[in-house]
Amino acid sequence: MCNSHLPNVDNVKDLGVIVDRTTKFHCHVETICAKAKQRAALIFRCFASKDPDLLFKTFTTYVRPILEYCSEVWSPHHLTDIKKIESVQRQFTKGLRGLKGLSYSARLKRLNTDTLELRRLLNDLVMVYKIMNYHVALNAEELFYCNKASNMLTRGHSQRLFKPL
């Protein structure tokens, strides 16, 4: 382009999401987990209060957005990436007073929250809803379509989605 040499790079960061040349997001997951763990550790060091509810509210305010930003784009499907992301919240909740001896699911129930994986799934479903109802500037027909004739397969509604061939 105009006698300019374009550099050959392994990763590209666009709108805060790191993508490698094979369109995988392992590097992005590594980066956000490292940043989130640093910030979670900072919460434990900086707050004099050891109230679990206050500390977890701080976690949801300052750490969770790092782990959930733009997750509709990079949502992991590799088990190692899913576990790595979940380990940030797992480790933080284990450090809260009175919750260390509980299982991860019991800690989440006590804090009245969900796993990060479930939250990503809910964000994906909200995005599909927005696309299907034209709240987002994407062409829904290019991504999926509704088979309105298969009413019997969907237990009474016509919103079953299929990928175009």
C-alpha positions as CSV (number, residue, x, y, z in Angstrom):
1,M,0.0,0.0,0.0
2,C,1.6,3.2,-1.2
3,N,5.1,1.6,-1.1
4,S,4.7,1.0,2.6
5,H,5.8,-2.3,4.2
6,L,3.3,-3.8,6.6
7,P,4.8,-5.6,9.6
8,N,4.2,-9.3,10.1
9,V,2.8,-9.6,13.6
10,D,1.6,-12.6,15.7
11,N,-1.2,-10.7,17.6
12,V,-3.3,-7.8,16.9
13,K,-5.2,-5.8,19.6
14,D,-8.5,-4.2,18.3
15,L,-10.9,-2.5,20.6
16,G,-9.2,-4.1,23.6
17,V,-9.4,-7.7,22.3
18,I,-6.2,-9.5,21.3
19,V,-6.5,-11.9,18.3
20,D,-3.7,-14.0,16.9
21,R,-3.2,-14.9,13.3
22,T,-5.3,-18.1,13.6
23,T,-8.2,-16.1,15.1
24,K,-7.8,-17.7,18.5
25,F,-8.0,-15.8,21.7
26,H,-5.6,-17.7,24.0
27,C,-3.3,-14.6,24.3
28,H,-6.3,-12.4,25.1
29,V,-7.4,-14.8,27.9
30,E,-3.9,-14.9,29.3
31,T,-3.7,-11.1,29.3
32,I,-7.1,-10.4,30.9
33,C,-6.6,-13.2,33.6
34,A,-3.2,-11.7,34.6
35,K,-4.7,-8.2,34.8
36,A,-7.7,-9.4,36.7
37,K,-5.6,-11.4,39.2
38,Q,-3.5,-8.3,39.9
39,R,-6.5,-6.2,40.5
40,A,-8.1,-8.8,42.7
41,A,-5.0,-9.1,44.8
42,L,-4.9,-5.3,45.0
43,I,-8.5,-5.3,46.5
44,F,-7.3,-7.6,49.3
45,R,-4.3,-5.4,50.1
46,C,-6.1,-2.0,49.9
47,F,-9.3,-2.6,51.9
48,A,-9.1,-2.5,55.7
49,S,-12.6,-4.1,55.9
50,K,-12.7,-7.9,55.6
51,D,-16.5,-8.0,55.0
52,P,-17.0,-10.6,52.2
53,D,-20.0,-8.8,50.7
54,L,-18.2,-5.5,50.4
55,L,-15.1,-7.1,49.0
56,F,-17.1,-9.2,46.5
57,K,-19.0,-6.1,45.4
58,T,-15.7,-4.4,44.8
59,F,-14.6,-7.5,42.8
60,T,-17.7,-7.2,40.6
61,T,-17.1,-3.5,40.1
62,Y,-13.4,-3.6,39.3
63,V,-12.4,-7.1,38.2
64,R,-15.4,-8.7,36.5
65,P,-15.6,-6.0,33.7
66,I,-12.0,-7.0,32.7
67,L,-13.1,-10.7,32.4
68,E,-16.4,-9.9,30.6
69,Y,-15.6,-7.1,28.3
70,C,-16.6,-7.9,24.8
71,S,-17.1,-11.6,25.7
72,E,-19.6,-12.1,22.9
73,V,-16.6,-11.8,20.5
74,W,-14.0,-13.9,22.2
75,S,-16.1,-16.3,24.4
76,P,-13.8,-19.3,24.9
77,H,-14.7,-22.8,23.9
78,H,-11.4,-24.5,25.0
79,L,-11.7,-26.0,28.5
80,T,-8.3,-24.6,29.5
81,D,-9.4,-21.0,28.7
82,I,-12.7,-21.5,30.5
83,K,-11.0,-22.8,33.6
84,K,-8.3,-20.1,33.5
85,I,-11.0,-17.3,33.5
86,E,-13.1,-19.0,36.1
87,S,-10.0,-19.5,38.3
88,V,-9.8,-15.7,38.9
89,Q,-13.3,-15.6,40.6
90,R,-12.7,-19.0,42.2
91,Q,-9.4,-17.8,43.8
92,F,-10.9,-14.5,44.9
93,T,-14.0,-16.1,46.6
94,K,-11.7,-18.5,48.4
95,G,-9.8,-15.6,50.0
96,L,-13.0,-14.1,51.5
97,R,-13.4,-14.4,55.2
98,G,-15.7,-17.3,56.2
99,L,-15.9,-18.8,52.7
100,K,-12.6,-20.6,52.5
101,G,-13.9,-24.0,53.6
102,L,-16.9,-24.0,51.3
103,S,-17.0,-25.4,47.7
104,Y,-16.9,-23.0,44.8
105,S,-20.6,-23.5,44.1
106,A,-21.5,-23.0,47.8
107,R,-19.4,-19.8,47.8
108,L,-21.2,-18.5,44.8
109,K,-24.6,-19.3,46.3
110,R,-23.6,-17.5,49.5
111,L,-22.6,-14.5,47.5
112,N,-25.7,-14.7,45.3
113,T,-23.9,-14.8,42.0
114,D,-23.2,-17.1,39.0
115,T,-20.1,-18.6,37.4
116,L,-18.4,-16.4,34.8
117,E,-19.2,-19.1,32.2
118,L,-22.9,-18.9,32.9
119,R,-22.7,-15.1,32.7
120,R,-21.0,-15.3,29.3
121,L,-23.7,-17.6,28.1
122,L,-26.4,-15.2,29.2
123,N,-24.6,-12.4,27.5
124,D,-24.5,-14.4,24.3
125,L,-28.2,-15.1,24.5
126,V,-28.9,-11.4,25.0
127,M,-26.8,-10.6,21.9
128,V,-28.7,-13.2,19.9
129,Y,-32.0,-11.5,21.0
130,K,-30.6,-8.1,20.0
131,I,-29.6,-9.4,16.6
132,M,-32.9,-11.1,15.9
133,N,-34.9,-8.1,16.9
134,Y,-32.7,-5.6,14.9
135,H,-31.3,-3.8,18.0
136,V,-27.8,-4.3,16.6
137,A,-26.6,-3.3,13.1
138,L,-26.0,-6.9,12.0
139,N,-27.7,-8.8,9.3
140,A,-29.4,-11.7,11.2
141,E,-30.0,-13.7,8.0
142,E,-26.2,-14.0,7.5
143,L,-25.7,-15.5,10.9
144,F,-28.8,-17.7,11.4
145,Y,-32.4,-18.1,10.4
146,C,-35.7,-19.2,12.0
147,N,-37.4,-22.3,10.6
148,K,-41.0,-21.2,11.1
149,A,-42.4,-24.5,9.7
150,S,-40.8,-26.7,12.5
151,N,-43.3,-25.7,15.2
152,M,-43.5,-29.2,16.5
153,L,-39.8,-29.4,17.1
154,T,-39.7,-26.3,19.3
155,R,-42.5,-27.2,21.7
156,G,-44.9,-24.6,20.6
157,H,-42.9,-21.6,19.4
158,S,-41.4,-20.6,16.0
159,Q,-38.1,-19.2,17.2
160,R,-35.8,-22.2,16.6
161,L,-32.5,-20.9,15.1
162,F,-30.5,-22.7,12.4
163,K,-27.1,-21.8,10.9
164,P,-27.2,-21.2,7.1
165,L,-25.4,-23.7,5.0
